Amino acid sequence: MRGTTARTSSARRRTIRTAGALASAGLLVPLLGAAPSSGAPRQASATDLQGAFASAAAEYRVPQSVLLGVSYLQSRWDAHGGAASVTGGYGPMHLTDARTALASAPHHSEGDEDPRGDTSRPMPPPRAEVPAESDLPARLTTLPRAAELTGMPAEELRTDAAANVEGGAALLAAAQKKLGRPLSADPADWYGAIARFSGADDEATAAAYANDVFAVIRDGERRTTDAGQRVALPAEPGLRPDAAQLKRMGLREAAPGATECPRTVACEWIPAPYEEFKDPNGNPDYGNHDKSNRPKSQSIDSIIVHDTEGRWEGVLNMVQDPTYVSWQYTLRSTDGHIAQHVKAKDVAWHAGNWYVNAKSIGLEHEGFLTAPDTWYTEAMYRTSARLVKYLAKKYGIPLDRQHILGHDNVQGTVPATIPGMHTDPGPYWDWQHYFTLLGKPFHRTAGPNGGLVTIAPQYSANRPEYTGCAKPGEKCVPHGSAAVRVHTEPRDDAPLIKDIGKRPGGQPSTIDVNDVGARLSTGQQYAVADRQADWTAVWYLGQKAWFKNPGKQPTAVAAKGFVVTPKDGASEIPVYGRAYPEKEAYPAGVPVQPVTPLPYRIPAGQKYVIGDKVPGEYFYAPTFDTARHTVVRGKDMYYVIQYGHRIGYVRAADVRVVRSGS
């Protein structure tokens, strides 16, 4: 303990001394909005993160813009209170110490849905298990290496932001030296060191990571961190790195196969098997996806965002098991690397609703729903956004929250399946930041009293209380959230809205992290039902649902668009969990799928926002042999609506469409 204290004090003195010298020389970038008194350079304190970057850059002769750019791509300069990311990364530099940070977790432990979601071939519980932890790759052990280089205790590097920045600078300097490069003041000379810092073992991923860092440096960034620190990286628009360094690093070339990815990301083909096998009773079975010919056979109209609830290596093992489930892409947290497993033309088993599976693409992100501080890296957010933009353009998918869904927004197919539906990626996925990266941030589109609202709380300041992250009933660590709760009346102590589908017995909703019964999510749109002072009511699950929406810190913005309401003369209409055809549409040999209403209703006078108008459609694919696969389309049309936290479907014949919010 004494050694740690002495080392910390020494580091603090060096930080203050070095930062002060830089400030005196006019080289320290001041905090945004902090003007030096009487024109004198501002002195940095030991708790000044901007000063810590300057000090570490000077100490290890790393250009400050390089250090800031790398840190932004790792953490957006946040420290997360010393908590580890999903891959065991700590602090602003995301120094990894996975053996200390991570514990095994089952894949998608928050629900028990049938991932295929089709009664013509219900899927038995998968036999795959999370494999035992093996030797960790170098990208997950950078913090112990930083401890060796700096002489700092690992605990200090994990918990102290300034020390963490110094550790990152030491790693970058060591990488530059290992490549035989000088410790140049020119950021352009550091391309290879940045690529090596990513921990990627293939050339494409290392290049994509380095290119992203240089994009951050060229554009510049500024923000207030989760600890209230205001940090700035001035733009260097003319910067052109020496990318040729990468060819001399000896990294492997990832076999791309026939991946369907944009050129701006690193993507490799790790196929999910389409194989026959015997079930435990010796009967013929197959997995783990279905062959199709999309979009010719069926349109691809949505993208589903999941989190893995497991680590990269284990998740890849599971998707390669024919008895398990599947999805199209997995994204790695440390560097944003992408693996594709199922072609877009084929149907993966990922959403728990066969109608949605047949028309969607599934993206799994390395992460844990119930651990708010196992945060996602900026590198993964950015590559995911690039992949989604590419897929959306290719298949004509609108970039909005009616088409870019979380797994938690997918509806159960019939009443019995609703309680078991999954709830990932959960309330800690930053939808506003994600859609900003997609080029579609959620802005006001109508007057302050429009007929629709888009949910848009400020993520870092929006901190609703959750329970159940570590143990049932136990409070979760306070954390920024993309979700807003709804109540039966406009007051904080009013009961939460009930979800009769999730709890058929009528029990109240809870604040458990996996309970989506009374939860709005960033980007979702709802029709306004009422307003009182700082409260707004929307139509939600057939009820008037109130959420706090103060003018000084709004949690929603006005919007405009189209809504459905029951047709004239109808007292209420049913809501469905899938848009299946009428029975007359089924050809001989294809069993008729029942059009089963959910327990939900839309009473007369209520309005719900439309996503799409779609034909009734069913993909019949119960066998390994694709000869019997058939797409059945009916004459009945449906509207996809935002019903509660999840989407729903209503028959077009039951409703009329109204423009609202203009």
SULCOR-V141117 format. One record per residue. N is the residue number from 1. SS is DSSP state (helix for helix, strand for strand, loop for the rest). PHI is phi in whole degrees, 0 to 359 (* if undefined). OMEGA is omega in whole degrees, 0 to 359 (999 if undefined). Layout:
# SULCOR-V141117
n=(N;N)
ss=(SS;SS)
phi=(PHI;PHI)
omega=(OMEGA;OMEGA)
This chain:
# SULCOR-V141117
n=(1;2;3;4;5;6;7;8;9;10;11;12;13;14;15;16;17;18;19;20;21;22;23;24;25;26;27;28;29;30;31;32;33;34;35;36;37;38;39;40;41;42;43;44;45;46;47;48;49;50;51;52;53;54;55;56;57;58;59;60;61;62;63;64;65;66;67;68;69;70;71;72;73;74;75;76;77;78;79;80;81;82;83;84;85;86;87;88;89;90;91;92;93;94;95;96;97;98;99;100;101;102;103;104;105;106;107;108;109;110;111;112;113;114;115;116;117;118;119;120;121;122;123;124;125;126;127;128;129;130;131;132;133;134;135;136;137;138;139;140;141;142;143;144;145;146;147;148;149;150;151;152;153;154;155;156;157;158;159;160;161;162;163;164;165;166;167;168;169;170;171;172;173;174;175;176;177;178;179;180;181;182;183;184;185;186;187;188;189;190;191;192;193;194;195;196;197;198;199;200;201;202;203;204;205;206;207;208;209;210;211;212;213;214;215;216;217;218;219;220;221;222;223;224;225;226;227;228;229;230;231;232;233;234;235;236;237;238;239;240;241;242;243;244;245;246;247;248;249;250;251;252;253;254;255;256;257;258;259;260;261;262;263;264;265;266;267;268;269;270;271;272;273;274;275;276;277;278;279;280;281;282;283;284;285;286;287;288;289;290;291;292;293;294;295;296;297;298;299;300;301;302;303;304;305;306;307;308;309;310;311;312;313;314;315;316;317;318;319;320;321;322;323;324;325;326;327;328;329;330;331;332;333;334;335;336;337;338;339;340;341;342;343;344;345;346;347;348;349;350;351;352;353;354;355;356;357;358;359;360;361;362;363;364;365;366;367;368;369;370;371;372;373;374;375;376;377;378;379;380;381;382;383;384;385;386;387;388;389;390;391;392;393;394;395;396;397;398;399;400;401;402;403;404;405;406;407;408;409;410;411;412;413;414;415;416;417;418;419;420;421;422;423;424;425;426;427;428;429;430;431;432;433;434;435;436;437;438;439;440;441;442;443;444;445;446;447;448;449;450;451;452;453;454;455;456;457;458;459;460;461;462;463;464;465;466;467;468;469;470;471;472;473;474;475;476;477;478;479;480;481;482;483;484;485;486;487;488;489;490;491;492;493;494;495;496;497;498;499;500;501;502;503;504;505;506;507;508;509;510;511;512;513;514;515;516;517;518;519;520;521;522;523;524;525;526;527;528;529;530;531;532;533;534;535;536;537;538;539;540;541;542;543;544;545;546;547;548;549;550;551;552;553;554;555;556;557;558;559;560;561;562;563;564;565;566;567;568;569;570;571;572;573;574;575;576;577;578;579;580;581;582;583;584;585;586;587;588;589;590;591;592;593;594;595;596;597;598;599;600;601;602;603;604;605;606;607;608;609;610;611;612;613;614;615;616;617;618;619;620;621;622;623;624;625;626;627;628;629;630;631;632;633;634;635;636;637;638;639;640;641;642;643;644;645;646;647;648;649;650;651;652;653;654;655;656;657;658;659;660;661;662)
ss=(loop;helix;helix;helix;helix;helix;helix;helix;helix;helix;helix;helix;helix;helix;helix;helix;helix;helix;helix;helix;helix;helix;helix;helix;loop;loop;loop;loop;loop;loop;loop;loop;loop;loop;loop;loop;helix;helix;helix;loop;loop;loop;loop;loop;loop;loop;loop;loop;helix;helix;helix;helix;helix;helix;helix;helix;helix;helix;helix;helix;loop;loop;loop;helix;helix;helix;helix;helix;helix;helix;helix;helix;helix;helix;helix;loop;loop;loop;loop;helix;helix;helix;loop;loop;loop;loop;loop;loop;strand;strand;loop;loop;loop;loop;strand;strand;loop;helix;helix;helix;helix;loop;loop;loop;loop;loop;loop;loop;loop;loop;loop;loop;loop;loop;loop;loop;loop;loop;helix;helix;helix;loop;loop;loop;loop;loop;loop;loop;loop;loop;loop;loop;loop;loop;loop;loop;loop;helix;helix;helix;loop;helix;helix;helix;helix;helix;helix;helix;helix;helix;loop;loop;loop;helix;helix;helix;helix;helix;helix;loop;helix;helix;helix;helix;helix;helix;helix;helix;helix;helix;helix;helix;helix;helix;helix;helix;helix;helix;loop;loop;loop;loop;loop;loop;loop;loop;helix;helix;helix;helix;helix;helix;helix;helix;helix;helix;helix;loop;loop;loop;loop;strand;helix;helix;helix;helix;helix;helix;helix;helix;helix;helix;helix;helix;helix;helix;helix;helix;helix;loop;strand;strand;strand;strand;loop;loop;loop;loop;loop;strand;strand;strand;strand;loop;loop;loop;loop;loop;loop;loop;loop;loop;helix;helix;helix;helix;helix;helix;loop;loop;loop;strand;loop;loop;loop;loop;loop;loop;loop;loop;loop;loop;loop;loop;loop;loop;strand;strand;strand;loop;loop;loop;loop;loop;strand;strand;strand;strand;loop;loop;loop;loop;loop;strand;strand;strand;strand;loop;strand;strand;loop;loop;loop;loop;loop;loop;loop;loop;loop;loop;loop;strand;strand;strand;strand;strand;strand;loop;loop;loop;loop;helix;helix;helix;helix;helix;helix;helix;helix;loop;loop;loop;loop;loop;loop;loop;loop;loop;strand;strand;strand;loop;loop;loop;loop;loop;loop;strand;strand;strand;loop;loop;loop;loop;loop;loop;strand;strand;loop;loop;loop;loop;loop;helix;helix;helix;helix;loop;loop;strand;strand;strand;strand;strand;strand;loop;loop;loop;loop;loop;loop;loop;loop;loop;loop;loop;loop;helix;helix;helix;helix;helix;helix;helix;helix;helix;helix;helix;helix;helix;helix;helix;helix;helix;helix;loop;loop;loop;loop;loop;loop;loop;loop;strand;strand;strand;helix;helix;helix;loop;loop;loop;loop;loop;helix;helix;helix;helix;helix;helix;loop;loop;loop;loop;loop;loop;loop;loop;loop;loop;helix;helix;helix;helix;helix;helix;helix;loop;loop;loop;loop;loop;loop;loop;loop;loop;loop;loop;loop;loop;loop;strand;strand;strand;strand;loop;loop;loop;loop;loop;loop;loop;loop;loop;loop;loop;strand;loop;loop;loop;loop;loop;loop;loop;strand;loop;loop;loop;loop;loop;loop;loop;strand;strand;strand;loop;strand;loop;loop;loop;loop;loop;loop;loop;loop;strand;loop;loop;loop;loop;loop;loop;loop;loop;loop;loop;loop;loop;loop;loop;loop;strand;loop;loop;loop;loop;loop;loop;strand;strand;strand;loop;loop;loop;strand;strand;strand;strand;strand;strand;strand;strand;loop;loop;strand;strand;strand;strand;strand;strand;loop;loop;strand;strand;strand;strand;strand;strand;loop;loop;loop;loop;loop;loop;loop;strand;strand;strand;strand;loop;strand;strand;strand;strand;strand;strand;loop;loop;loop;loop;loop;strand;strand;strand;strand;strand;loop;loop;loop;loop;loop;loop;helix;helix;helix;loop;loop;loop;loop;loop;loop;loop;loop;loop;loop;loop;strand;strand;strand;strand;strand;strand;strand;loop;loop;loop;loop;strand;strand;strand;strand;strand;strand;strand;strand;strand;strand;strand;strand;strand;loop;loop;loop;loop;loop;helix;helix;helix;loop;strand;strand;strand;strand;strand;strand;strand;strand;strand;strand;strand;strand;strand;loop;loop;loop;loop;strand;strand;strand;strand;strand;helix;helix;helix;strand;strand;strand;strand;strand;strand;loop;loop)
phi=(*;298;298;297;298;297;294;296;299;299;298;295;298;294;299;297;297;292;297;296;295;296;296;297;274;77;257;269;285;288;296;300;80;253;272;298;287;54;78;281;300;279;276;271;264;294;262;271;294;300;295;296;297;296;296;295;298;290;299;252;57;250;307;300;295;293;297;293;294;296;297;297;291;280;222;56;73;280;253;54;60;83;282;272;283;300;255;77;266;239;72;301;266;53;286;263;215;296;297;281;272;259;235;296;216;289;289;50;280;271;202;236;296;281;298;283;70;223;289;288;208;298;267;291;304;296;269;294;232;296;290;296;294;254;301;276;290;300;295;256;223;282;291;302;294;296;297;296;289;263;79;274;296;300;298;293;293;284;251;251;297;295;296;299;297;297;299;296;297;297;295;295;296;296;295;297;293;297;277;74;258;287;280;284;278;270;304;299;279;254;301;295;295;294;299;290;300;300;81;294;255;234;296;295;291;299;294;299;295;298;297;294;300;292;295;297;295;297;281;76;213;203;194;264;282;294;261;83;277;261;236;229;237;298;290;235;299;268;291;232;286;274;290;295;301;298;294;264;268;74;282;288;266;294;286;286;59;245;293;249;219;291;291;276;235;263;220;230;263;236;289;281;280;255;223;271;203;259;283;303;265;85;276;293;211;206;194;246;205;237;285;208;219;286;272;292;281;218;288;257;240;206;235;252;268;241;244;281;55;191;272;311;298;293;295;296;297;291;289;265;264;296;271;260;260;209;204;282;222;239;243;270;287;298;223;79;301;242;244;259;242;228;296;298;289;262;258;272;255;222;259;77;219;298;299;290;305;293;233;226;238;255;242;261;250;299;180;229;298;271;238;301;260;274;288;274;282;298;301;288;305;291;291;297;297;295;296;295;299;296;293;297;292;295;249;68;266;297;269;212;279;276;237;257;252;278;303;290;264;277;279;292;284;222;309;293;269;300;300;267;293;288;233;278;280;86;286;263;287;272;295;297;297;300;286;295;294;284;82;227;295;272;242;293;238;213;294;296;244;295;282;235;228;256;289;206;290;284;306;292;273;273;229;295;283;235;234;89;289;261;221;305;84;277;295;281;296;304;199;302;211;266;250;227;273;238;240;282;219;280;204;297;266;287;300;285;299;271;244;287;282;287;232;302;282;86;294;290;291;233;261;300;298;262;266;261;296;227;224;265;232;309;94;290;241;220;278;286;255;188;216;214;50;272;242;235;250;232;278;206;54;76;228;274;243;260;224;285;216;294;299;284;217;294;255;208;235;294;215;219;166;250;230;249;218;306;298;304;94;270;284;194;227;279;243;244;263;199;257;265;289;292;298;293;278;279;283;300;93;250;297;293;266;294;270;261;293;278;289;273;222;245;290;304;93;276;227;222;289;271;259;212;249;227;281;299;210;218;262;269;213;265;230;296;289;282;300;270;294;219;259;258;238;250;271;298;249;231;252;273;233;273;266;231;290;259;282;209;229;232;289;300;292;268;228;237;260;229;277;223;89;278)
omega=(180;180;180;181;181;181;179;180;178;179;181;180;180;179;182;182;183;180;178;178;178;180;179;180;180;185;183;177;182;174;178;175;180;183;178;180;177;177;181;177;182;177;180;176;181;180;182;183;177;177;178;176;180;181;181;178;179;182;185;175;174;178;184;180;177;181;179;181;178;181;179;181;179;192;190;176;178;178;178;176;181;178;183;174;181;179;176;178;183;167;183;181;179;176;190;177;191;181;179;193;197;172;180;177;179;180;177;182;187;179;181;182;167;187;178;175;182;183;177;175;178;184;177;177;182;180;183;177;176;183;177;181;178;178;184;177;184;182;180;183;182;182;175;177;178;178;177;184;185;186;180;173;181;181;178;178;179;192;183;186;181;177;179;178;178;177;177;178;179;178;180;179;179;178;179;179;181;178;180;182;176;176;188;174;181;180;182;182;188;183;182;180;178;179;179;180;181;183;180;179;176;187;185;181;179;180;180;179;180;179;178;178;180;174;177;181;180;183;187;178;174;178;173;185;179;177;178;179;179;187;181;171;181;181;173;191;183;186;178;185;176;184;180;179;185;183;182;184;177;178;180;174;181;178;186;186;177;183;177;184;174;181;184;177;174;188;176;184;175;194;167;186;169;191;171;175;178;176;183;179;178;179;179;179;178;178;353;174;179;177;178;180;180;0;179;182;176;177;170;189;180;176;185;179;178;159;192;189;178;182;188;186;180;180;178;176;183;182;177;177;183;179;184;180;183;176;185;187;168;180;184;186;189;186;179;179;184;170;174;185;183;178;179;181;182;186;177;181;189;192;180;179;187;178;179;178;186;185;186;173;184;178;176;180;181;183;181;183;190;179;188;180;166;193;178;181;175;179;181;176;185;180;176;180;178;179;181;178;179;181;180;179;183;186;176;181;178;179;176;186;169;183;173;189;164;174;179;178;182;185;171;185;180;184;185;184;186;184;184;182;184;185;178;4;172;189;183;173;187;183;180;179;180;181;171;176;176;182;183;179;183;182;175;180;178;180;185;181;181;183;177;172;169;180;185;176;172;191;187;182;182;187;177;180;175;173;172;179;180;180;178;178;181;182;174;176;178;187;173;185;177;188;179;182;179;186;180;180;183;176;186;184;178;178;175;176;178;175;185;175;180;180;184;180;178;178;182;172;183;176;175;185;179;182;181;186;183;189;169;182;182;179;178;182;182;175;181;179;184;174;174;178;182;183;176;176;176;174;191;179;179;184;172;187;185;172;182;186;185;182;182;177;187;174;177;177;181;182;176;181;182;179;171;174;181;180;183;178;180;178;176;178;181;174;183;179;179;182;182;182;172;188;182;183;187;176;177;179;178;182;179;177;183;173;190;177;171;178;183;177;171;178;178;178;178;183;181;186;181;169;183;166;188;175;171;188;178;178;180;183;185;187;176;177;185;183;182;182;185;172;180;176;181;177;178;176;181;167;171;183;169;188;173;171;180;175;175;182;174;178;180;181;183;191;166;184;182;173;185;174;181;999)
